[in-house]
């Protein structure tokens, strides 16, 4: 077992880059099978957390050429952390044997169009954020979102609000309990903005919702590590898989509607009738949104 540390501490226990996290969750096995999504490696993902109970998440298992994007991203991160280029080793370099018939013999015949998109502070553009906006702007029927944190920047909330006002069904699902109180208060504040634009908001009641999933028009979907917040857009190193496939999107939407059955709707009337203390907490947290 070999270990590389991304952004290690340089002054004892002091890490001057602690605000920049590698939030990616990538596993690539034998250059053929890749995993990406919301699951970290932790006990709470197996048998529940005493505080939050059932942990609701989405994760993808990818076989075939789509795994190359994950392998390449891991290799780049590994090189940054260790200065070692693992793609020079033939056993790691999937692209060196991808043209051989043996490579595909154990891979199912179900093929779909997929992109692996990454972003981080080292990128000149906010590729994942921009991909979200592109999906929202092109939606014509519905947009379904699952995210544990909803702290969008101006461009994202504008795209979602415009879609909702244009007649697109926009449904946001967030957790019913906070793991970070300030972040959750900011999430509720921005959820209120979406409600005022005509969107719908649900809180997942069967444990903690950690999935980062978007589905639009039954045609396109994305699952990955990026939350719908400014930290994921600007500060974290993230990776998403975007799938242009009706069958996969339909499966994800079916799971979404099953989660709706375990959720509670927050109506605009309920939101407007929240107590003064909650209003103050939300407004204070919203001011801190760029820092959360």
CORSUL-V541153 format. One record per backbone hydrogen bond with DSSP energy under -0.5 kcal/mol. NH is the residue of the N-H (numbers start at 1). CO is the residue of the C=O. Records with the same first field share a line. If there is no record, write none. Layout:
NH->CO / CO
This chain:
6->4
7->5
8->5
10->14
11->14
14->11
15->13
16->14
18->15
20->17
21->19
23->21 / 237
27->35
29->33
30->28
32->29
33->29
34->62
35->27
36->60
37->25
38->58
42->40
45->42
46->43
47->43
48->44
49->53
53->49
56->54 / 208
57->55
60->36
62->34 / 60
64->32
67->64
68->65
69->65 / 66
70->66
71->67
72->68
73->69
74->70
75->71
76->72
77->73
78->74
79->75
80->76
81->77
82->78
83->79
84->78
86->84
88->85
89->86
90->88
92->89
93->89
94->92
96->93
97->94
98->94
100->97
103->100
104->100 / 101
105->101 / 102
107->104
111->109
113->244
114->112
115->242
117->115 / 240
119->238
123->120
127->125
130->126
131->127
132->128
133->129
134->130
135->131
136->132
137->133
138->134
139->135 / 136
143->169
144->215
145->171
146->213
147->173
151->228
157->153
158->154
159->155
160->156
161->157
162->158
163->159
164->160
165->161
166->162
167->164
168->163
169->141
170->168
171->143 / 169
172->200
173->145
174->202
176->204 / 207
184->180
185->181
186->182
187->183
188->184
189->185
190->186
191->187
192->188
193->189
194->190
195->191
196->192
197->193
198->195
199->194
200->170
201->266
202->172
203->264
204->174
205->262
207->205
208->54
209->207
210->56 / 208
211->56
213->146 / 211
214->222
215->144
216->220
217->142
219->216
220->216
221->243
222->214
223->241
224->212
225->239
228->149
229->227
230->151
233->229
234->230
235->230 / 231
236->231
237->21
238->119 / 236
240->117
241->223
242->115 / 240
243->221 / 241
244->113 / 242
245->243
249->245
250->246
251->247
252->248
253->249
254->250
255->251
256->252
257->253
258->254
259->255
260->256
261->257
262->259
263->260
264->203
266->201
267->265
271->267
272->268
273->269
274->271
279->275
280->276
281->277
282->278
283->279
284->280
285->281
286->282
287->283
288->284
289->286
291->288
292->288 / 289
